[in-house]
Amino acid sequence: MAEADLDVVIRSMARQQHKALMAEARKRHARLTGLAAKAKTKESKARLKQTAKDMMLLANAAARRLQITAENAADSYARAMRNALEEIKAAEAKVAAAAKSKEGKKAAKKKA
């Protein structure tokens, strides 16, 4: 993992978090649905079913936000690394051009 790009690590961690979040949401949904099935009154059954439905809806929204945030962070990191690499290459090219120019001036002085 030492050679892995951090954007890949960010994405894989987000996938793990997404899986854990959705697994826990499914467990809670199943528990609430089970409680609704055992409920004695119509109102409590409807309330528990609605709570289970709303909880899954909110869990899906949270998971989606988590995934989008992780993708944005990974993309931003990858873009920043590409820009840094381009800047390094440009600086190296500038130094090489300056050295070449200096050599050309020294050779011209020797001829003169």
C-alpha positions as CSV (number, residue, x, y, z in Angstrom):
1,M,0.0,0.0,0.0
2,A,3.1,2.2,0.2
3,E,3.0,2.7,-3.5
4,A,-0.8,3.2,-3.8
5,D,-2.1,6.6,-4.7
6,L,-4.0,8.3,-2.0
7,D,-7.0,8.9,-4.2
8,V,-7.4,5.1,-4.5
9,V,-7.1,4.7,-0.8
10,I,-9.7,7.5,-0.2
11,R,-12.1,5.7,-2.6
12,S,-11.6,2.3,-1.0
13,M,-12.2,3.7,2.5
14,A,-15.4,5.4,1.3
15,R,-16.6,2.0,-0.1
16,Q,-15.9,0.4,3.3
17,Q,-17.8,3.1,5.2
18,H,-20.6,2.9,2.7
19,K,-20.9,-0.8,3.2
20,A,-20.8,-0.5,7.0
21,L,-23.4,2.3,7.0
22,M,-25.8,0.4,4.8
23,A,-25.4,-2.9,6.7
24,E,-26.3,-1.1,10.0
25,A,-29.2,0.6,8.3
26,R,-30.5,-2.7,7.1
27,K,-30.2,-4.2,10.6
28,R,-32.2,-1.3,12.1
29,H,-34.7,-1.4,9.3
30,A,-35.3,-5.1,10.0
31,R,-35.6,-4.5,13.7
32,L,-38.1,-1.8,13.2
33,T,-40.1,-3.8,10.7
34,G,-40.1,-6.7,13.2
35,L,-41.4,-4.4,15.9
36,A,-44.1,-3.2,13.6
37,A,-45.2,-6.8,12.9
38,K,-45.5,-7.4,16.6
39,A,-47.3,-4.1,17.3
40,K,-50.7,-4.5,18.9
41,T,-52.4,-1.3,17.6
42,K,-52.8,-0.1,14.1
43,E,-51.3,3.3,15.0
44,S,-48.2,1.9,16.5
45,K,-47.8,-0.5,13.6
46,A,-48.1,2.4,11.1
47,R,-45.7,4.6,13.1
48,L,-43.0,1.9,13.3
49,K,-43.4,1.1,9.6
50,Q,-43.0,4.8,8.7
51,T,-40.1,5.1,11.1
52,A,-38.4,2.2,9.3
53,K,-39.1,3.6,5.9
54,D,-37.8,7.1,6.9
55,M,-34.7,5.7,8.5
56,M,-33.8,3.8,5.3
57,L,-34.4,6.9,3.3
58,L,-32.1,9.0,5.5
59,A,-29.5,6.3,5.6
60,N,-29.4,6.2,1.8
61,A,-29.1,9.9,1.7
62,A,-26.2,9.9,4.2
63,A,-24.5,7.1,2.3
64,R,-24.8,9.0,-1.0
65,R,-23.4,12.2,0.6
66,L,-20.5,10.2,2.1
67,Q,-19.8,8.7,-1.3
68,I,-19.9,12.0,-3.2
69,T,-17.7,13.7,-0.6
70,A,-15.1,10.9,-0.9
71,E,-15.2,11.0,-4.7
72,N,-14.7,14.8,-4.7
73,A,-11.8,14.5,-2.2
74,A,-10.2,11.8,-4.3
75,D,-10.6,13.7,-7.5
76,S,-9.3,16.9,-5.9
77,Y,-6.2,15.1,-4.6
78,A,-5.5,13.4,-7.9
79,R,-5.9,16.8,-9.7
80,A,-3.5,18.5,-7.2
81,M,-0.9,15.8,-7.7
82,R,-1.1,16.1,-11.5
83,N,-0.7,19.9,-11.2
84,A,2.2,19.5,-8.8
85,L,3.9,17.1,-11.2
86,E,3.4,19.5,-14.1
87,E,4.9,22.3,-12.1
88,I,7.9,20.2,-11.2
89,K,8.4,19.3,-14.9
90,A,8.1,22.9,-15.9
91,A,10.7,24.0,-13.3
92,E,13.1,21.3,-14.4
93,A,12.7,22.3,-18.0
94,K,13.3,26.0,-17.1
95,V,16.5,25.0,-15.2
96,A,17.7,22.9,-18.1
97,A,17.0,25.7,-20.5
98,A,18.9,28.2,-18.3
99,A,21.9,25.8,-18.1
100,K,21.9,25.3,-21.9
101,S,21.8,29.0,-22.4
102,K,24.7,29.5,-20.0
103,E,26.8,26.9,-21.9
104,G,26.0,28.6,-25.2
105,K,27.2,32.0,-23.9
106,K,30.4,30.5,-22.5
107,A,31.1,28.8,-25.9
108,A,30.5,32.1,-27.7
109,K,33.0,33.9,-25.3
110,K,35.6,31.3,-25.9
111,K,35.3,31.6,-29.7
112,A,35.6,35.4,-29.5
